[in-house]
Amino acid sequence: SSINPTIQQPVAGGGGEEEEVLSSEQYSCVSRQQLHIIRSSYSSSKPSPFLLSRLKEYEQRHKRCDPFSESFNRSSRELIRVQNSPDSLDCRYIVWTPVNGLGNRMLSISSSFLYALLTNRVLLVDFGPDMVDLFCEPFHNSTWFLPRDFTFKGRANTPEFRETYSLGKLLRREEEEEEQKKEMPYVASLLQLFLSYDNDDYDKLFFKSETQPLLEKVPWLVLRSDQYFAPYLFLMPCFRAELDRMFPDDKETVFHHLGRYLFSPSNQVWGHITGFYDAYLAKADRRIGLQIRVFSLDKTPASLILSQVINCIQEESRIIILPNATTTTTTTASSSGRNRTTTTTTAILVASLFGQFYTELNKMYKEWNEKAGATVVGVYRTNHEEIQVLGSSSHNMKALVDIYLLSMCDVLVTSPRSTFGYVAHGLAGLTPWILQSQDIEDEEQRVKEPACRRGVSKEPCLQFHANYYDTNPDHREPGGPVPVIMDCEDFQYGLKLV
Ligand code: GDP
């Protein structure tokens, strides 16, 4: 595998490293070039011309406002001014901070980017060491890294930061102080948007259109979110027209386009992906990705999940049909006029933290192959980490390898409630088969039927209780149905674009 020149995080206001960053970014993002070629040969969905023009405009803005720019320095100076409304700043930012696993993170980064597109902000990321080597720089000739000596770098995920800077706390304080109910006491230069799973009703006020004008004047927004909150943006009247222009026909491919635009694996990760793909998946006629995420093996024994997976792929979806029945097909070779038997081969990629699923499936299909007298089904895996690790670069790289390999499959079976699976099928642009929820009570140690169901959309689910919009359907945009479902297939009260 090729080695990626490490992408350096910049120092605020330049400092001699610009060249290093640009050179590593510019000359070495192999995945971006190769994915472009691979995908353009089969991707049916194309981004709209308006989305493309907004992306182009964004790139110019990013370059103009990036951490090497004078505008960035000007905006940074606002952070030390406490009570004055900012001078006319041409650059405003949304800074993404990490929460939870890689799937969660990729979903919230893409949502932040959509918000940045809608509000003319610049997206910067506060990656820790566990993420800096995962992706290529997404924006041409620029960087998205928050400078490593920046004032709140690495500090924004503390309870104190939330208490001091979060929009929710600010709105709550205002409500408590009756006389200041309607207006902010001053234009803050920094506010945190607390939109992770543990947010509260005050934090959710971010999703009211009426709150947005307050935020417009704030140069620095710091986001804490582990969620794909894009569906909420579609429910906000203030953004609806713009979103309809960006995604005129198809609301199912929002993450698909944004995720593909933003996330190109670094050369190191890409080397692992292509090495594995070429060795095991490329030659097969069909690639089936099985994403088996088990949140608790104590609650749901592996044997039960395995039966469920087998029921899903063989019975419910009939993705895999017994090899001796129909995977061996007969075709006629037209030139010679003679009959020739060809074998349709299937590669199954098993992505899971736990090794036993691969072991069992491999054993099972090996026996089938022996009976069929040919390798009709091959079972493969890249790794099995056994436990989820937070803060490890190599662990995250392996996760990204699995996500990308899944996204290069032709059919996907995913686990319910897993953002890891959402990212894989979203990048692939596939509607997955979703396994039935694994929360099976002890007395019901049997596979629930159906073992899996076809999803309703290619989009990820926002795993929030949507209480604000649930109870206020009138807030939805008049004059047309909002293309959002209120309960995801795998998450009651979740939201999903369809
Ligand atoms: P979620 O918890 O399923 O919603 O997905 P996340 O990606 O947010 O968090 C799960 C984390 O566990 C991943 O980021 C990986 O670190 C790890 N993980 C889970 N499933 C897999 C897998 O199939 N392969 C690898 N390599 N890591 C996994």
Boltz pocket constraint, residues with backbone or C-beta under 6 A from the ligand:
constraints:
  - pocket:
      binder: B
      contacts: [[A, 100], [A, 101], [A, 102], [A, 103], [A, 104], [A, 105], [A, 291], [A, 292], [A, 293], [A, 351], [A, 352], [A, 353], [A, 383], [A, 385], [A, 387], [A, 388], [A, 389], [A, 395], [A, 396], [A, 398], [A, 399], [A, 400], [A, 402], [A, 417], [A, 418], [A, 419], [A, 420], [A, 421]]
      max_distance: 6.0
